[in-house]
């Protein structure tokens, strides 16, 4: 039988994933309407989102390797997307 702590972690993880997905969609929407190009705008917005997530994690005093997802994990998600964006930018012909 599921323990209350396991259920709370599942709810927290779901909220963190939803928060991450909504923010990525909003960032991509803003990047699409930028003047310098989608890749450059999205890269800048991802850097800003990483900084915001790190500051949020520090203010909330969240542990970096917690049992449930938190702002540190969200920051790493933005870093992965930024790395993928950089790889795609280099692999596509100009």
C-alpha positions as CSV (number, residue, x, y, z in Angstrom):
1,X,0.0,0.0,0.0
2,X,1.3,3.5,-0.9
3,X,2.5,5.6,2.0
4,X,1.4,9.2,2.5
5,X,4.9,10.4,1.8
6,X,5.0,8.6,-1.5
7,X,1.7,10.1,-2.5
8,X,2.9,13.6,-1.6
9,X,6.1,13.1,-3.6
10,X,4.1,12.0,-6.6
11,X,1.9,15.1,-6.4
12,X,5.0,17.3,-6.0
13,X,6.6,15.7,-9.0
14,X,3.5,16.1,-11.1
15,X,3.4,19.8,-10.2
16,X,7.0,20.3,-10.9
17,X,6.7,18.6,-14.3
18,X,3.6,20.7,-15.2
19,X,5.4,23.9,-14.1
20,X,8.4,23.0,-16.2
21,X,6.3,22.2,-19.3
22,X,4.2,25.4,-19.0
23,X,7.3,27.5,-18.7
24,X,9.0,25.9,-21.7
25,X,5.9,26.5,-23.8
26,X,5.8,30.2,-22.7
27,X,9.5,30.6,-23.3
28,X,9.2,29.1,-26.8
29,X,6.2,31.4,-27.5
30,X,8.2,34.5,-26.5
31,X,11.2,33.3,-28.5
32,X,9.1,32.9,-31.6
33,X,8.2,36.6,-31.6
34,X,11.7,37.9,-31.0
35,X,13.6,40.0,-33.5
36,X,17.0,38.3,-33.4
37,X,15.9,34.8,-34.3
38,X,14.3,31.9,-32.5
39,X,17.5,30.1,-31.4
40,X,19.2,33.2,-30.0
41,X,16.0,34.3,-28.2
42,X,15.3,30.8,-26.7
43,X,18.9,30.4,-25.6
44,X,18.8,33.8,-23.7
45,X,15.4,32.9,-22.2
46,X,16.6,29.5,-21.1
47,X,19.6,31.1,-19.4
48,X,17.3,33.5,-17.6
49,X,15.0,30.6,-16.5
50,X,18.0,28.7,-15.2
51,X,19.0,31.7,-13.1
52,X,15.4,32.2,-11.9
53,X,15.2,28.5,-10.9
54,X,18.5,28.6,-9.0
55,X,17.5,31.7,-7.1
56,X,14.1,30.2,-6.3
57,X,15.8,27.1,-5.0
58,X,18.2,29.1,-2.9
59,X,15.4,31.3,-1.4
60,X,13.3,28.2,-0.6
61,X,16.3,26.4,0.7
62,X,15.6,23.3,-1.3
63,X,18.1,20.4,-1.2
64,X,19.8,19.8,-4.6
65,X,19.3,16.0,-4.5
66,X,15.8,15.7,-2.9
67,X,13.5,12.7,-3.2
68,X,11.0,14.8,-5.1
69,X,11.5,17.2,-8.0
70,X,12.3,20.8,-7.1
71,X,13.7,24.0,-8.6
72,X,17.2,22.5,-8.9
73,X,15.9,19.7,-11.1
74,X,14.0,22.3,-13.2
75,X,17.2,24.3,-13.6
76,X,18.9,21.2,-14.9
77,X,16.0,20.6,-17.3
78,X,16.6,24.1,-18.8
79,X,20.3,23.3,-19.0
80,X,19.6,20.1,-21.0
81,X,17.3,22.0,-23.3
82,X,20.0,24.7,-23.8
83,X,22.6,22.0,-24.6
84,X,20.2,20.4,-27.1
85,X,19.5,23.7,-28.7
86,X,23.3,24.3,-29.0
87,X,23.8,20.9,-30.6
88,X,20.9,21.5,-33.1
89,X,22.2,24.9,-33.9
90,X,25.6,23.5,-34.9
91,X,24.3,20.5,-36.8
92,X,21.9,22.4,-39.0
93,X,23.3,24.1,-42.1
94,X,23.4,27.9,-42.1
